[in-house]
Amino acid sequence: MLFEDLSLSKSIQKAVFEEGYLNPTPIQEKSIPIILDGRDLIGCAQTGTGKTAAFAIPIIHQLHRIVGSSKKAKQIRALIVTPTRELAVQIGQSFDTYAKYTNLTQLTIFGGVSQNPQVDALKQGVDVLVATPGRLLDLHKQGFLDLNHLHTLVLDEADQMLDMGFINDVKKIVKLTPKNRQTLLFSATMPLAILELAEMFLQDPERVEVSPVSSTAENVEQRVYFVDKTEKRNLLYRLIKEENLSNVLVFSRTKHGADNVVKALRKKDIPAEAIHGDKSQNARQRVLDAFKNKEVGVLVATDIAARGIDIEQLPYVINFDLPNIPETYVHRIGRTGRAGNGGIAISFCGKDEEPYWKDIKKLIKVDVKIISDHPYPWHAGSPEAGEKPKNSNRSGGAHKSRKSNASKKNKKRWY
């Protein structure tokens, strides 16, 4: 199928063509006709599959038909609610791109910055509003938002909003919108709580899935290092230097941890920056721009801050800390291998993180390559306890028999 087969307006087709889009991705091919038909939709697809375009393009098509060349005061007719500032900015930019040959306007609002420019833009009128939950409710409470003319509501990254505690805010937002709206819910994973939310707010929705729930992209090569917790920084430095890695996104579980990793890399003359919730929006955007422009080789991020990072040819993702929620692993490594490109996802697993790794393996059902040829192993026995030993080219080293290992109790064991 081609985009020109989707019965889109010529203005949108022109913008899409200029972006180099010829064939819609699976989530776009399945979702766009449903949205154009006015149906509610639940879309489940892993990150990097083109979800933003899947809802932005048909929304623009619908609003372009409704608004046309009208010179009447603009009203909010489409609302996209998303959990992070970075993701909101990314979505807003996508709407600007796809709607550049229409007279539609969009505004992106989020917290952490002055509300005055956002209020001024709202007073002038906008067609599409992209918002994080907190700032949206705040401005509505102050009387600056009117959602009574809303045509389409999009709840994007619904599972992340659940993880971040935004679900009650989302429920409040939905109640502020007309009951006859079209509602679209997109999520990379579909836990029970999200399905319950969909049942509460969507009317007879179509469900679209383009890959197994919680699956990882096939074009992402996954590797794991079982490493002593205190040696993770040394291993990270060794990989970056010996394998000449650049344009690397590193995930840390905490903001403090992210800052410490950056300090350690800088001491070894590796340009690195951190991005997390304690940094101002402007600072986060500057760091992100520097990383995208390859002025900074290593970006260390927490999960919340990294959700909006969308770089088509990001080659490496490193899990410095394993997430304690398996689905988060899927989101993280989905930052690489986007738009059909290949990528490498590397995970560091300390002894204390062994339960997390077992949960991740149970979820993704992929035989991840174990790299044992490194100088910083943990020595407490096999990290894959209870599993069959891997062969030598899977584990990075030949395995001895149980009898042979027993006869060499004093020999250090790691893999």
LUMGU-486311 format. One record per atom (N, C-alpha, C): residue in one letter; x, y, z. Coordinates in pm, whole numbers, padded with zeros to 5 digits, always signed. Example, Ala and Ser with C-alpha at 12.3 -4.5 7.8 and 13.67 -1.06 7.14 Angstrom:
BEGIN
A+01319-00569+00780A+01230-00450+00780A+01320-00330+00780S+01285-00225+00708S+01367-00106+00714S+01290+00003+00787
This chain:
BEGIN
M+00084-00119+00000M+00000+00000+00000M+00088+00125+00000L+00040+00230-00069L+00107+00358-00070L+00023+00460+00007F+00086+00567+00053F+00011+00671+00122F-00097+00730+00032E-00070+00735-00097E-00169+00792-00189E-00293+00705-00201D-00286+00581-00150D-00403+00492-00152D-00495+00514-00033L-00457+00602+00061L-00532+00619+00185L-00636+00731+00179S-00663+00783+00062S-00768+00886+00043S-00743+01010+00128L-00618+01050+00139L-00583+01169+00215L-00587+01292+00125S-00606+01409+00184S-00609+01532+00105S-00473+01555+00038K-00476+01626-00071K-00353+01651-00146K-00251+01730-00063S-00301+01819+00022S-00210+01898+00107S-00130+01808+00198I-00195+01707+00255I-00127+01615+00346I-00036+01522+00267Q-00083+01473+00154Q-00001+01385+00072Q+00129+01454+00030K+00120+01582-00001K+00239+01657-00041K+00340+01665+00075A+00289+01695+00195A+00377+01706+00311A+00441+01572+00345V+00361+01467+00336V+00410+01332+00367V+00517+01289+00266F+00491+01318+00139F+00585+01282+00033F+00719+01354+00053E+00712+01480+00093E+00835+01557+00114E+00917+01503+00231E+00850+01433+00322E+00921+01370+00434E+00981+01235+00395G+00957+01196+00270G+01011+01069+00224G+00924+00948+00253Y+00798+00972+00293Y+00707+00862+00323Y+00639+00815+00194L+00660+00692+00159L+00592+00633+00044L+00492+00527+00088N+00539+00435+00171N+00453+00328+00220N+00425+00348+00368P+00300+00341+00410P+00272+00351+00554P+00325+00230+00629T+00364+00251+00753T+00406+00139+00837T+00282+00057+00874P+00300-00064+00925P+00182-00146+00959P+00082-00077+01052I+00131-00008+01155I+00037+00059+01247I-00036+00172+01175Q+00031+00239+01082Q-00033+00345+01005Q-00134+00288+00907E-00096+00182+00838E-00185+00121+00739E-00314+00071+00802K-00304+00016+00924K-00422-00038+00990K-00504+00069+01062S-00436+00170+01117S-00506+00268+01201S-00571+00380+01123I-00503+00431+01021I-00552+00550+00951I-00693+00532+00895P-00726+00421+00825P-00863+00407+00775P-00967+00405+00887I-00934+00342+01000I-01029+00336+01112I-01054+00476+01168I-00946+00554+01183I-00960+00689+01238I-01037+00778+01140L-01007+00765+01012L-01079+00843+00911L-01228+00809+00910D-01261+00687+00950D-01401+00642+00955D-01472+00690+01080G-01397+00757+01170G-01458+00812+01290G-01469+00718+01407R-01408+00601+01397R-01419+00500+01503R-01320+00527+01615D-01354+00482+01736D-01259+00480+01846D-01159+00368+01821L-01038+00385+01875L-00933+00288+01842L-00839+00267+01961I-00798+00141+01979I-00690+00105+02071I-00575+00056+01983G-00464+00128+01986G-00349+00090+01904G-00236+00041+01992C-00190-00079+01966C-00080-00136+02043C+00035-00168+01948A+00146-00097+01965A+00264-00120+01883A+00386-00071+01958Q+00495-00142+01941Q+00616-00104+02011Q+00665+00031+01961T+00746+00096+02043T+00796+00228+02009T+00880+00224+01881G+00873+00330+01804G+00951+00338+01680G+00882+00283+01558T+00751+00254+01569T+00679+00195+01455T+00594+00297+01379G+00601+00423+01420G+00526+00526+01348G+00390+00557+01406K+00374+00542+01537K+00244+00566+01601K+00200+00712+01588T+00294+00806+01601T+00255+00947+01596T+00189+00981+01463A+00251+00941+01354A+00192+00966+01223A+00061+00891+01206A+00047+00776+01272A-00074+00696+01259A-00197+00771+01307F-00180+00859+01408F-00297+00938+01450F-00290+01082+01402A-00171+01139+01385A-00160+01280+01344A-00213+01302+01203I-00176+01214+01111I-00215+01233+00970I-00367+01229+00951P-00439+01128+01003P-00584+01130+00984P-00654+01243+01060I-00600+01282+01176I-00659+01395+01249I-00647+01523+01168I-00532+01546+01110I-00512+01664+01025I-00607+01662+00907H-00623+01544+00845H-00715+01530+00732H-00858+01567+00773Q-00902+01516+00888Q-01038+01545+00934Q-01057+01694+00965L-00961+01752+01038L-00975+01891+01078L-00963+01985+00959H-00882+01948+00862H-00868+02030+00742H-01001+02039+00668R-01075+01930+00668R-01207+01928+00604R-01306+02012+00683I-01297+02004+00817I-01392+02076+00903I-01365+02226+00901V-01237+02262+00920V-01200+02403+00932V-01187+02471+00797G-01127+02396+00701G-01110+02451+00567G-01033+02582+00571S-01081+02679+00497S-01015+02811+00493S-01090+02912+00579S-01169+02861+00675S-01250+02949+00759S-01163+03049+00834K-01211+03170+00844K-01139+03274+00917K-01199+03296+01056K-01291+03209+01095K-01351+03219+01228K-01246+03191+01334A-01273+03233+01456A-01181+03209+01567A-01157+03059+01583K-01031+03023+01600K-00996+02882+01611K-01036+02827+01747Q-01075+02700+01747Q-01114+02631+01869Q-01040+02498+01877I-01015+02452+01997I-00942+02326+02015I-01032+02211+01970R-00993+02146+01862R-01072+02036+01807R-01004+01901+01821A-00873+01903+01848A-00800+01778+01873A-00708+01800+01992L-00711+01707+02085L-00627+01714+02206L-00547+01585+02216I-00416+01600+02226I-00328+01485+02243I-00264+01497+02380V-00289+01399+02466V-00234+01398+02602V-00122+01296+02606T-00007+01339+02655T+00111+01253+02655T+00190+01277+02784P+00268+01179+02833P+00322+01191+02968P+00441+01284+02988T+00525+01305+02887T+00647+01382+02910T+00656+01504+02820R+00734+01600+02865R+00755+01722+02788R+00823+01693+02655E+00925+01606+02659E+00999+01574+02537E+00908+01511+02433L+00824+01419+02476L+00734+01353+02381L+00630+01452+02328A+00583+01542+02414A+00487+01644+02369A+00548+01730+02259V+00673+01772+02280V+00741+01855+02178V+00754+01778+02047Q+00791+01651+02058Q+00808+01568+01938Q+00677+01556+01861I+00568+01532+01932I+00437+01518+01867I+00395+01650+01803G+00417+01761+01874G+00384+01892+01819G+00459+01920+01690Q+00586+01883+01687Q+00666+01903+01565Q+00612+01819+01450S+00566+01698+01481S+00508+01613+01377S+00382+01674+01319F+00296+01729+01404F+00176+01795+01354F+00212+01915+01265D+00311+01993+01308D+00354+02106+01226D+00401+02060+01088T+00474+01950+01085T+00529+01898+00960T+00419+01849+00866Y+00330+01766+00918Y+00226+01707+00832Y+00119+01808+00791A+00103+01914+00871A-00003+02012+00843A+00049+02140+00780K+00174+02138+00731K+00234+02264+00686K+00166+02322+00562Y+00092+02243+00487Y+00022+02296+00370Y-00128+02313+00397T-00164+02318+00524T-00301+02350+00565T-00295+02477+00649N-00411+02527+00688N-00411+02646+00775N-00433+02608+00922L-00410+02481+00955L-00426+02435+01094L-00308+02482+01178T-00337+02511+01303T-00232+02551+01397T-00232+02456+01516Q-00114+02433+01573Q-00104+02349+01692Q-00024+02421+01798L-00052+02386+01922L+00021+02441+02036L+00059+02326+02128T+00182+02330+02177T+00230+02230+02272T+00246+02297+02407I+00184+02242+02511I+00196+02299+02645I+00246+02193+02742F+00328+02236+02836F+00384+02147+02938F+00431+02231+03055G+00454+02166+03166G+00497+02235+03286G+00647+02259+03287G+00695+02325+03394G+00837+02349+03408G+00886+02476+03340V+00796+02544+03271V+00829+02671+03205V+00716+02769+03233S+00740+02897+03205S+00636+02997+03226S+00513+02966+03142Q+00397+02986+03202Q+00273+02959+03129Q+00231+03076+03040N+00292+03192+03057N+00244+03312+02986N+00243+03299+02835P+00354+03252+02770P+00348+03236+02624P+00242+03134+02582Q+00222+03031+02661Q+00121+02930+02629Q-00020+02990+02638V-00043+03070+02742V-00174+03136+02758V-00200+03233+02643D-00097+03309+02605D-00113+03404+02493D-00152+03331+02365A-00087+03216+02339A-00119+03138+02219A-00260+03082+02225L-00302+03038+02342L-00438+02986+02358L-00542+03094+02332K-00513+03215+02375K-00607+03326+02354K-00623+03357+02205Q-00518+03333+02127Q-00526+03357+01982Q-00604+03246+01911G-00613+03129+01976G-00688+03018+01920G-00600+02917+01849V-00621+02789+01877V-00546+02681+01811V-00642+02569+01774D-00604+02492+01674D-00685+02378+01631D-00646+02249+01704V-00515+02232+01726V-00463+02110+01786V-00384+02147+01911L-00413+02081+02021L-00340+02105+02145L-00272+01976+02188V-00141+01983+02209V-00063+01871+02261V-00021+01909+02402A-00048+01822+02499A-00030+01865+02638A+00013+01752+02729T+00087+01790+02832T+00110+01698+02944T-00004+01720+03044P-00037+01617+03122P-00158+01625+03205P-00161+01739+03306G-00050+01760+03378G-00050+01861+03484G-00076+02002+03434R-00003+02044+03332R-00020+02180+03279R-00158+02195+03216L-00209+02093+03152L-00342+02099+03091L-00449+02126+03197L-00447+02051+03305L-00547+02070+03410L-00531+02205+03478D-00407+02247+03495D-00380+02376+03559D-00438+02491+03477L-00414+02491+03347L-00464+02600+03263L-00616+02594+03249H-00671+02474+03250H-00818+02463+03244H-00880+02519+03372K-00819+02488+03486K-00869+02539+03614K-00867+02691+03618Q-00769+02751+03549Q-00759+02897+03544Q-00851+02959+03440G-00920+02876+03365G-01016+02926+03268G-00959+02960+03132F-00839+02909+03101F-00776+02941+02972F-00802+02837+02864L-00868+02727+02901L-00891+02618+02805L-01039+02590+02790D-01084+02575+02667D-01222+02537+02637D-01217+02411+02550L-01261+02299+02605L-01259+02172+02531L-01397+02131+02482N-01492+02222+02484N-01629+02188+02447N-01647+02159+02298H-01551+02202+02215H-01563+02179+02070H-01473+02066+02022L-01422+01987+02116L-01326+01883+02083L-01388+01776+01993H-01315+01741+01890H-01356+01636+01798H-01286+01505+01829T-01154+01511+01856T-01075+01389+01877T-00984+01405+01998L-00985+01304+02084L-00896+01296+02200L-00801+01179+02180V-00671+01206+02196V-00571+01101+02185V-00500+01085+02320L-00499+00964+02371L-00422+00931+02491L-00301+00852+02443D-00186+00918+02438D-00066+00856+02383D+00024+00806+02495E+00094+00695+02468E+00182+00632+02569E+00104+00610+02698A-00011+00545+02684A-00101+00527+02799A-00037+00446+02910D+00043+00345+02874D+00106+00264+02979D+00206+00345+03059Q+00277+00438+02993Q+00372+00522+03065Q+00299+00619+03157M+00185+00670+03114M+00107+00758+03201M+00060+00682+03324L+00029+00554+03305L-00008+00469+03419L+00110+00454+03514D+00229+00424+03458D+00349+00406+03541D+00386+00533+03617M+00359+00649+03557M+00398+00775+03617M+00292+00833+03710G+00183+00760+03729G+00079+00805+03821G-00014+00910+03766F-00026+00917+03633F-00110+01020+03571F-00254+00974+03544I-00286+00851+03577I-00416+00799+03536I-00532+00879+03595N-00523+00920+03721N-00632+01001+03778N-00645+01134+03705D-00532+01193+03666D-00537+01317+03587D-00602+01292+03452V-00569+01179+03391V-00628+01146+03261V-00780+01132+03274K-00825+01069+03379K-00969+01053+03401K-01038+01189+03415K-00971+01283+03485K-01026+01417+03499K-01034+01487+03363I-00930+01469+03283I-00926+01533+03151I-01037+01480+03062V-01055+01350+03061V-01158+01290+02976V-01296+01345+03012K-01321+01366+03139K-01451+01416+03183K-01475+01560+03138L-01369+01631+03102L-01383+01769+03055L-01418+01777+02906T-01417+01663+02838T-01439+01662+02693T-01580+01617+02658P-01630+01651+02539P-01765+01610+02498P-01778+01458+02491K-01894+01407+02521K-01916+01262+02520K-01917+01205+02378N-01946+01289+02280N-01953+01238+02142N-01820+01250+02068R-01712+01265+02142R-01579+01277+02082R-01536+01141+02026Q-01435+01145+01939Q-01362+01025+01897Q-01242+01011+01990T-01220+00890+02041T-01110+00868+02136T-01015+00763+02082L-00886+00797+02083L-00782+00707+02035L-00683+00683+02149L-00654+00558+02176L-00561+00523+02282L-00446+00443+02222F-00325+00493+02242F-00206+00424+02190F-00113+00388+02305S-00055+00269+02294S+00033+00221+02400S+00128+00116+02344A+00250+00114+02396A+00346+00013+02351A+00320-00121+02416T+00262-00118+02536T+00222-00241+02605T+00077-00225+02648M+00012-00333+02680M-00130-00328+02710M-00162-00403+02840P-00115-00350+02956P-00149-00414+03083P-00298-00402+03112L-00343-00480+03208L-00486-00486+03240L-00543-00350+03274A-00468-00268+03347A-00518-00137+03388A-00548-00048+03268I-00470-00062+03161I-00494+00017+03041I-00620-00032+02969L-00638-00162+02964L-00760-00216+02902L-00884-00171+02979E-00873-00164+03111E-00985-00116+03192E-01014+00031+03164L-00907+00109+03146L-00923+00250+03111L-00991+00265+02976A-00950+00183+02881A-01010+00187+02748A-01159+00151+02753E-01192+00052+02833E-01332+00011+02845E-01417+00122+02907M-01354+00203+02992M-01424+00310+03061M-01454+00428+02967F-01361+00459+02875F-01372+00583+02800F-01390+00567+02649L-01370+00449+02596L-01384+00429+02451L-01515+00357+02422Q-01573+00388+02307Q-01699+00327+02268Q-01678+00230+02153D-01699+00104+02180D-01687-00001+02079D-01561+00017+01993P-01444+00022+02056P-01322+00055+01980P-01273-00060+01893E-01214-00024+01783E-01137-00120+01704E-01002-00138+01773R-00949-00258+01765R-00818-00282+01827R-00718-00319+01719V-00604-00250+01722V-00499-00274+01623V-00370-00311+01694E-00313-00423+01659E-00183-00465+01709E-00096-00501+01589V+00026-00451+01588V+00113-00481+01475V+00230-00570+01513S+00240-00605+01639S+00343-00699+01683S+00297-00756+01815P+00350-00870+01857P+00310-00925+01986P+00335-00825+02097V+00241-00817+02192V+00254-00724+02303V+00385-00749+02376S+00458-00643+02403S+00584-00647+02477S+00695-00718+02402S+00686-00727+02271S+00794-00788+02194S+00900-00683+02165T+01020-00729+02136T+01129-00639+02099T+01152-00648+01949A+01203-00540+01892A+01223-00534+01748A+01324-00639+01703E+01294-00706+01593E+01381-00813+01544E+01515-00759+01496N+01520-00634+01454N+01644-00579+01399N+01732-00515+01507V+01700-00541+01635V+01784-00495+01746V+01861-00616+01801E+01993-00610+01791E+02077-00715+01849E+02091-00690+01998Q+02057-00790+02079Q+02058-00773+02224Q+02175-00851+02287R+02245-00786+02379R+02356-00848+02449R+02345-00819+02598V+02398-00909+02680V+02398-00886+02824V+02535-00918+02881Y+02580-00833+02972Y+02704-00854+03047Y+02667-00874+03194F+02708-00985+03253F+02689-01005+03396F+02812-00948+03466V+02793-00835+03530V+02906-00753+03572V+02894-00718+03720D+03008-00712+03787D+03012-00668+03926D+02955-00526+03934K+02864-00505+04027K+02794-00377+04037K+02890-00259+04047T+03000-00278+04121T+03094-00168+04143T+03182-00138+04022E+03175-00227+03922E+03261-00211+03804E+03186-00168+03679K+03058-00132+03694K+02978-00096+03576K+03037+00024+03502R+03084+00124+03575R+03138+00243+03509R+03264+00207+03429N+03348+00120+03487N+03468+00078+03414N+03432+00000+03288L+03329-00085+03297L+03287-00161+03180L+03230-00068+03073L+03153+00031+03116L+03096+00127+03020L+03208+00201+02947Y+03306+00249+03022Y+03419+00319+02961Y+03493+00228+02865R+03517+00103+02907R+03590+00007+02823R+03518-00018+02691L+03386-00036+02697L+03309-00061+02574L+03316+00060+02480I+03296+00179+02537I+03296+00300+02454I+03431+00319+02386K+03540+00297+02461K+03673+00319+02405K+03715+00207+02310E+03703+00081+02354E+03755-00030+02274E+03672-00056+02149E+03541-00034+02159E+03455-00058+02043E+03423+00072+01969N+03484+00181+02016N+03470+00311+01949N+03322+00348+01931L+03245+00336+02039L+03102+00365+02032L+03078+00515+02037S+02985+00561+01957S+02941+00700+01963S+02791+00704+01939N+02730+00816+01976N+02584+00829+01967N+02518+00720+02051V+02556+00715+02179V+02512+00611+02271V+02414+00668+02371L+02298+00603+02384L+02200+00640+02486L+02212+00541+02601V+02243+00592+02720V+02264+00508+02838V+02150+00533+02936F+02091+00425+02987F+01981+00438+03082F+02028+00414+03224S+01993+00508+03311S+02018+00496+03454S+01884+00491+03526R+01879+00418+03637R+01752+00406+03709R+01716+00535+03782T+01817+00611+03826T+01792+00730+03906T+01861+00854+03848K+01811+00971+03888K+01872+01097+03844K+02013+01111+03900H+02029+01076+04027H+02161+01083+04090H+02259+00991+04019G+02212+00871+03986G+02297+00776+03915G+02339+00827+03779A+02247+00892+03708A+02278+00947+03576A+02388+01051+03586D+02376+01140+03685D+02478+01243+03703D+02614+01183+03735N+02615+01077+03818N+02742+01013+03855N+02809+00945+03736V+02729+00884+03648V+02786+00821+03529V+02849+00926+03439V+02782+01040+03424V+02836+01148+03341V+02968+01198+03398K+02972+01218+03529K+03096+01265+03593K+03211+01167+03569A+03181+01037+03582A+03284+00935+03563A+03336+00934+03420L+03247+00950+03322L+03290+00950+03182L+03370+01076+03149R+03326+01190+03202R+03398+01315+03175R+03540+01311+03231K+03557+01244+03346K+03690+01232+03404K+03786+01158+03311K+03727+01075+03224K+03807+00999+03128K+03799+01062+02989D+03760+01190+02987D+03759+01270+02863D+03661+01220+02758I+03550+01163+02802I+03443+01124+02709I+03330+01225+02723P+03296+01298+02616P+03187+01396+02623P+03054+01328+02655A+02994+01365+02766A+02868+01303+02808A+02782+01407+02875E+02650+01389+02864E+02554+01477+02929E+02443+01392+02988A+02378+01447+03091A+02265+01378+03153A+02135+01451+03121I+02026+01376+03114I+01895+01435+03094I+01798+01365+03189H+01738+01444+03279H+01643+01388+03375H+01553+01499+03429G+01461+01461+03516G+01357+01552+03561G+01403+01670+03644D+01525+01665+03701D+01573+01776+03782D+01627+01891+03697K+01647+01866+03570K+01697+01971+03480K+01580+02050+03421S+01602+02178+03397S+01496+02261+03339S+01465+02214+03198Q+01348+02254+03151Q+01308+02214+03016Q+01407+02266+02912N+01451+02391+02929N+01545+02448+02832N+01678+02372+02834A+01724+02337+02953A+01850+02262+02964A+01836+02124+02901R+01723+02060+02922R+01701+01928+02864R+01698+01935+02712Q+01635+02040+02660Q+01627+02054+02515Q+01763+02082+02454R+01845+02164+02524R+01979+02192+02474R+02063+02065+02469V+02053+01984+02573V+02130+01858+02577V+02082+01765+02467L+01951+01755+02450L+01896+01667+02347L+01938+01711+02208D+01936+01842+02183D+01979+01894+02052D+02127+01864+02028A+02208+01881+02132A+02351+01854+02119A+02377+01707+02088F+02297+01620+02148F+02312+01477+02123F+02269+01443+01981K+02157+01498+01937K+02108+01473+01801K+02207+01525+01697N+02273+01636+01729N+02371+01694+01636N+02509+01631+01650K+02518+01529+01735K+02643+01453+01757K+02755+01540+01814E+02715+01644+01888E+02813+01725+01960E+02849+01658+02092V+02760+01571+02139V+02781+01493+02260V+02769+01346+02223G+02870+01266+02257G+02870+01126+02215G+02787+01033+02300V+02767+01069+02428V+02695+00981+02521V+02589+01062+02595L+02467+01015+02590L+02357+01077+02663L+02309+00978+02769V+02314+01020+02895V+02271+00935+03006V+02136+00985+03053A+02036+00899+03052A+01899+00944+03078A+01825+00851+03173T+01730+00908+03243T+01634+00828+03318T+01519+00793+03224D+01437+00698+03265D+01330+00650+03176D+01231+00759+03139I+01190+00840+03237I+01090+00942+03210I+01142+01044+03110A+01267+01088+03128A+01322+01190+03039A+01346+01137+02899A+01376+01008+02887A+01413+00953+02757A+01294+00913+02672R+01173+00917+02729R+01057+00867+02655R+01033+00943+02525G+01067+01072+02522G+01042+01150+02402G+01159+01157+02306I+01267+01082+02333I+01382+01085+02244I+01351+01003+02120D+01350+01066+02005D+01317+00998+01880D+01424+01030+01778I+01521+00940+01766I+01632+00957+01672I+01634+00834+01581E+01608+00854+01453E+01589+00740+01364E+01709+00648+01357Q+01830+00702+01361Q+01948+00619+01344Q+02035+00618+01470L+01971+00596+01583L+02044+00580+01708L+02099+00438+01714P+02231+00420+01710P+02286+00285+01695P+02296+00204+01824Y+02311+00272+01939Y+02338+00197+02062Y+02251+00244+02178V+02198+00147+02250V+02132+00172+02378V+02199+00082+02481I+02237+00141+02595I+02300+00063+02701I+02218+00077+02829N+02175-00035+02883N+02106-00037+03012N+02212-00045+03122F+02256+00070+03169F+02355+00072+03278F+02293+00009+03403D+02168+00041+03429D+02089-00023+03534D+01971-00093+03467L+01943-00215+03508L+01826-00283+03455L+01700-00226+03519P+01592-00213+03443P+01466-00166+03502P+01400-00276+03584N+01327-00238+03688N+01257-00338+03768N+01120-00372+03711I+01081-00304+03603I+00956-00335+03532I+00995-00387+03394P+00965-00513+03363P+01012-00572+03236P+00971-00493+03112E+00848-00440+03112E+00802-00366+02994E+00888-00244+02967T+00948-00187+03072T+01035-00071+03054T+01156-00108+02969Y+01203-00231+02981Y+01314-00278+02898Y+01277-00268+02750V+01155-00307+02718V+01108-00300+02579V+01109-00156+02529H+01060-00064+02614H+01061+00077+02575H+01203+00126+02553R+01292+00089+02643R+01430+00139+02635R+01498+00095+02506I+01498-00033+02479I+01573-00079+02363I+01501-00043+02233G+01375-00003+02245G+01302+00047+02128G+01350+00182+02080R+01438+00248+02159R+01497+00374+02114R+01591+00352+01996T+01646+00228+01983T+01731+00196+01869T+01655+00102+01775G+01709+00081+01656G+01642-00005+01560G+01513+00055+01507R+01507+00187+01496R+01385+00254+01452R+01384+00274+01300A+01264+00284+01248A+01244+00314+01105A+01321+00217+01015G+01325+00091+01056G+01388-00011+00973G+01538-00022+00987N+01600+00065+01067N+01744+00058+01087N+01778-00049+01191G+01903-00095+01188G+01949-00189+01288G+01995-00116+01412G+02017-00189+01518G+02064-00130+01642G+02116-00236+01736I+02190-00193+01837I+02246-00284+01936I+02202-00237+02074A+02146-00327+02153A+02104-00298+02289A+02189-00382+02385I+02261-00315+02473I+02352-00379+02566I+02301-00359+02708S+02299-00465+02787S+02252-00455+02925S+02360-00500+03022F+02375-00424+03131F+02463-00462+03241F+02375-00520+03352C+02406-00641+03394C+02327-00706+03499C+02416-00735+03619G+02393-00665+03729G+02461-00695+03854G+02393-00809+03926K+02460-00863+04025K+02402-00974+04099K+02267-00937+04159D+02255-00814+04210D+02129-00770+04271D+02017-00753+04169E+02053-00749+04040E+01953-00729+03935E+01914-00859+03867E+01966-00971+03914E+01935-01100+03852E+01784-01127+03844P+01704-01098+03949P+01560-01120+03936P+01496-01035+03826Y+01548-00911+03809Y+01494-00826+03702Y+01522-00889+03566W+01643-00942+03549W+01680-01000+03420W+01594-01123+03388K+01567-01203+03489K+01483-01322+03468K+01342-01280+03425D+01290-01173+03486D+01157-01124+03448D+01158-01071+03305I+01266-01003+03267I+01277-00950+03132I+01280-01063+03030K+01362-01165+03056K+01371-01278+02964K+01237-01350+02950K+01166-01361+03061K+01034-01426+03058K+00937-01348+02970L+00950-01215+02973L+00860-01131+02894L+00894-01133+02746I+01021-01112+02712I+01058-01092+02571I+01075-01223+02496K+01101-01334+02570K+01114-01467+02508K+01216-01467+02394V+01330-01405+02421V+01440-01398+02324V+01566-01451+02388D+01642-01528+02313D+01769-01581+02363D+01876-01473+02347V+01895-01393+02451V+01987-01280+02445V+02131-01330+02456K+02217-01275+02372K+02357-01316+02369K+02429-01273+02497I+02493-01368+02564I+02568-01340+02686I+02714-01314+02649I+02767-01199+02689I+02907-01166+02664I+02986-01188+02794S+03069-01289+02794S+03144-01322+02916S+03290-01279+02908D+03334-01241+02790D+03475-01207+02772D+03500-01061+02812H+03497-01037+02943H+03526-00904+02995H+03585-00918+03135P+03655-00817+03183P+03730-00832+03309P+03655-00800+03437Y+03523-00775+03428Y+03453-00728+03549Y+03333-00817+03585P+03349-00950+03586P+03233-01035+03614P+03196-01037+03762W+03077-01081+03788W+03042-01113+03927W+03068-01261+03947H+03101-01300+04069H+03160-01431+04093H+03071-01524+04175A+02944-01492+04186A+02859-01570+04276A+02794-01688+04208G+02844-01733+04095G+02784-01847+04028G+02714-01806+03901S+02650-01899+03837S+02587-01873+03709S+02469-01779+03724P+02462-01673+03645P+02347-01583+03649P+02224-01646+03590E+02241-01752+03516E+02128-01820+03455E+02099-01949+03531A+02104-01941+03663A+02087-02060+03747A+01958-02133+03711G+01970-02264+03700G+01853-02344+03669G+01827-02359+03521E+01902-02286+03436E+01883-02298+03292E+01991-02387+03233K+01965-02437+03116K+02066-02516+03046K+02182-02428+03007P+02305-02475+03020P+02419-02395+02977P+02409-02363+02829K+02451-02242+02795K+02452-02204+02654K+02575-02262+02587N+02572-02272+02452N+02692-02318+02384N+02795-02206+02379S+02914-02237+02334S+03025-02144+02348S+03003-02014+02270N+02946-02022+02150N+02933-01898+02075N+02815-01815+02123R+02730-01870+02210R+02623-01792+02271R+02670-01725+02399S+02750-01799+02474S+02787-01748+02605S+02915-01669+02604G+02992-01684+02499G+03119-01616+02492G+03232-01702+02544G+03206-01823+02585G+03310-01913+02635G+03256-02051+02653A+03339-02154+02638A+03294-02291+02649A+03254-02322+02792H+03151-02406+02812H+03106-02447+02944H+03166-02582+02980K+03202-02596+03106K+03252-02724+03154K+03136-02807+03203S+03159-02936+03215S+03057-03024+03268S+03042-02999+03417R+02927-03045+03477R+02904-03029+03620R+03016-03093+03700K+03061-03214+03656K+03166-03285+03725K+03296-03206+03719S+03328-03151+03603S+03452-03075+03587S+03451-02950+03673N+03334-02883+03679N+03325-02764+03760N+03341-02795+03907A+03285-02908+03949A+03294-02946+04090A+03437-02972+04130S+03517-03020+04036S+03656-03051+04068S+03744-02927+04071K+03685-02813+04031K+03763-02689+04026K+03691-02580+04105K+03658-02615+04231K+03578-02523+04312K+03646-02390+04335N+03779-02392+04336N+03850-02269+04366N+03867-02178+04244K+03827-02229+04131K+03842-02148+04009K+03724-02048+03998K+03758-01923+03964K+03652-01821+03951K+03564-01855+03831R+03432-01840+03853R+03337-01873+03750R+03254-01752+03714W+03245-01718+03588W+03160-01608+03547W+03120-01625+03402Y+02994-01586+03374Y+02949-01579+03236Y+02819-01507+03226
